[in-house]
Amino acid sequence: MGQRGSSALIGLIDRGAVQASFQFGAEEVPVLALMRKYADVPMSLADACLIRMTELLPGPLVLTTDADFRVYRRNGRQMVPCALPS
């Protein structure tokens, strides 16, 4: 994201436009299952949490530069809705 992107994200969070209400303790089992499923990629804890969030939220969109999100699947076989730079 760089300096400008990071500052912009902090501004969005400060204004309440971006919220993170993910509770890892409640989602530990499915998150770890994702990490095991994609151990050959490998999937980080952060990526697994993001994928799990897409399973829990309506109309999710992951903004990322990580091409692994093209490999990951949510709810078994669904592609992860994400926006990657061209």
C-alpha positions as CSV (number, residue, x, y, z in Angstrom):
1,M,0.0,0.0,0.0
2,G,2.9,2.3,0.6
3,Q,2.9,5.5,2.6
4,R,-0.1,7.1,0.9
5,G,-2.2,3.9,1.0
6,S,-1.5,3.3,4.6
7,S,-2.5,6.9,5.5
8,A,-5.7,6.6,3.5
9,L,-6.6,3.3,5.3
10,I,-5.9,4.8,8.7
11,G,-8.2,7.7,7.7
12,L,-11.0,5.3,6.7
13,I,-10.7,3.4,10.0
14,D,-10.7,6.6,12.0
15,R,-14.0,7.7,10.3
16,G,-15.6,4.3,10.9
17,A,-15.8,3.5,7.2
18,V,-13.8,0.3,7.8
19,Q,-14.5,-2.0,10.7
20,A,-13.0,-5.3,11.8
21,S,-15.3,-7.3,14.0
22,F,-13.7,-10.7,13.4
23,Q,-13.3,-12.8,16.6
24,F,-10.5,-15.3,16.0
25,G,-11.4,-17.3,19.1
26,A,-14.9,-18.0,17.7
27,E,-13.5,-18.9,14.2
28,E,-10.3,-20.8,15.1
29,V,-11.5,-24.2,13.9
30,P,-12.5,-23.1,10.4
31,V,-9.5,-20.7,10.1
32,L,-7.1,-23.5,10.9
33,A,-8.9,-25.9,8.6
34,L,-8.3,-23.4,5.7
35,M,-4.6,-23.2,6.7
36,R,-4.4,-27.0,6.6
37,K,-6.2,-27.2,3.3
38,Y,-3.8,-24.6,1.7
39,A,-0.6,-25.7,3.5
40,D,1.1,-26.3,0.1
41,V,0.5,-22.6,-1.0
42,P,1.2,-21.9,2.1
43,M,-1.7,-19.8,3.5
44,S,-0.8,-17.3,6.3
45,L,-3.0,-16.8,9.3
46,A,-3.9,-13.4,8.0
47,D,-5.0,-14.8,4.7
48,A,-7.0,-17.6,6.4
49,C,-8.8,-15.0,8.5
50,L,-9.6,-12.9,5.5
51,I,-11.0,-15.9,3.6
52,R,-13.1,-16.9,6.7
53,M,-14.5,-13.3,6.9
54,T,-15.6,-13.6,3.2
55,E,-17.6,-16.7,4.3
56,L,-19.3,-14.8,7.1
57,L,-20.1,-11.4,5.5
58,P,-22.6,-10.7,2.8
59,G,-21.2,-9.2,-0.4
60,P,-17.5,-9.3,0.6
61,L,-14.7,-8.0,-1.5
62,V,-11.0,-8.5,-0.7
63,L,-8.6,-5.8,-1.9
64,T,-5.2,-7.4,-2.2
65,T,-2.0,-7.6,-4.2
66,D,-1.6,-11.2,-3.2
67,A,-2.2,-13.5,-6.2
68,D,-2.8,-16.5,-3.9
69,F,-6.3,-15.2,-3.5
70,R,-7.0,-16.5,-7.0
71,V,-6.2,-20.0,-5.7
72,Y,-8.1,-19.9,-2.5
73,R,-11.8,-20.9,-2.3
74,R,-14.4,-19.9,0.1
75,N,-17.3,-22.1,1.3
76,G,-15.6,-25.1,-0.3
77,R,-15.5,-24.2,-4.0
78,Q,-16.5,-20.5,-4.5
79,M,-14.0,-18.1,-5.8
80,V,-13.0,-15.4,-3.4
81,P,-14.4,-12.0,-4.5
82,C,-11.3,-9.9,-4.8
83,A,-9.8,-7.0,-6.6
84,L,-6.2,-7.3,-7.7
85,P,-4.2,-4.7,-9.5
86,S,-3.6,-5.4,-13.2
